[in-house]
Amino acid sequence: MSDHDFDLFVIGGGSGGVRAARISAAHGAKVAMAEEYRVGGTCVIRGCVPKKLLIYGAHFAEDLKDAKRFGWQVPECGFDWTVLRDNVLADVDRLEGLYQNTLDSHGVQVFHQRAVVTGPNEVQLADGTRHTARIILIATGARPAIPDFPGAEHGITSNEAFHLDSVPKRISIAGGGYIANEFAGIFNEFGAKVTIINRGGEILRHYDDSVRDRLLQISIKKGIDFRFHAPFEKVEKKADGTLTIHVTGHDPIEADLLMFATGRLPNSEGLGLEALGVEMGERGAIKVDGDSRTNVPSIFAVGDVTDRVQLTPVAIREGQAFADTQFGGTPRRVDYGCIPSAVFSHPPIAAVGLTESQARNKYGTVKIYTSDFRPMKNVLANRDERALYKMVCDSTTNRVLGLHMIGPDAPEILQAAAVAVKAGLTKSQFDDTVALHPTMSEELVLLK
Ligand code: NDP
């Protein structure tokens, strides 16, 4: 038996923290958790889940237009943002309840207040009570980073985007990454005039050139405006509440709303970690080893606060591996190779493995196979939007090193194909598989 109040005290009830707490409790540990806001974390409360529901909502704009070409007599359709917003927020409440139930049913004691670490084995809650634990796990996630310039306080972040009173007529989105491109698609489909303001010359820098170029072309065609090499100077708020956004090298941009999507910073400050000598890396990321352990042996960290890979499924794996290793008697480490990822833009992007340029840098020569096609639904809908699938292969062994897709349902298709890439299959093994016709995914076994 431990001399401490708990075997494990988890700070932060997001994807990583909840998984670690639940599995550790299932392994027999006495577990507590502190969460100052809502159980579920970024993904459930103000990230992946509500975002994906908005994506579904946004897609109806195109589906309703296309339906006419498929014989449906669609009357003039209006869109009521408040209905979608409230339904999405209600679903978030439902999911939060499920997360809380899971913790309760596993006997995890949840304190709905902020906690700080006051010793290697001690935490203090906001109400002043102190608890000891053999292990403390920091799973406090990340928060939106907002660039520092005059008038930046007039902008919002994705946190607030889910609660807007109405869809703005003109929205400027700062950043060219995941959140910027996903929300650009959402607001554009809802009828807003969208401008993406990017400090550099590229969107989605970590994705393969071909698919992000395709997204850029399609986005421009859909009416999204891009300002590249446009660092912020200042934002002025006028008496009527509208904004004038001044960026270097471009005319001022008039907007009703400015949203920052300029990366996310680890939530590691104000937790008492500095005083304990817990090592931090760049951007305040908590430094951990392969077992998610910090340099203070009783303190661990998982998820976005470690800034390894800021993706929910990765945080969940880190939480699971931590719990199995520390309390389950089955040590395991997360394998960070071949993590599939997706951008839920309009149309979406999905990828796994090396981009063409990464593969060329690593292997010298590589073989590239592509399919650049117009999905049959788009053809009948008169929608001039082409999908692009690209396979990057080792030129000697023909092993698939990377797969990159943009087109309808790309993330749904890529998840299955990622199994093959992760397993190290070759191009000829893809080709040996009979096509499933007529689908878009059959292009994966017909790549030239
Ligand atoms: P990203 O890292 O994807 O993109 C950040 C963007 O902001 C980049 O274009 C970057 O430019 C730019 N930027 C960074 N700092 C500044 C600055 N000071 N001034 C102006 N521009 C700046 O971050 P997001 O905020 O879009 O998302 C955060 C993270 O959340 C993602 O990295 C991802 O891990 C996760 N996420 C995942 C999603 C998914 O899986 N579908 C969806 C949403 C988020 P530059 O390219 O020059 O660095």
Residues whose N, C-alpha, C, O or C-beta is under 5 A from the ligand:
A	BS01	NDP	P147 G175 G176 G177 Y178 I179 A180 R199 G200 E202 R205 A261 T262 G263 R264 Q310 L311 A342 V343 F344
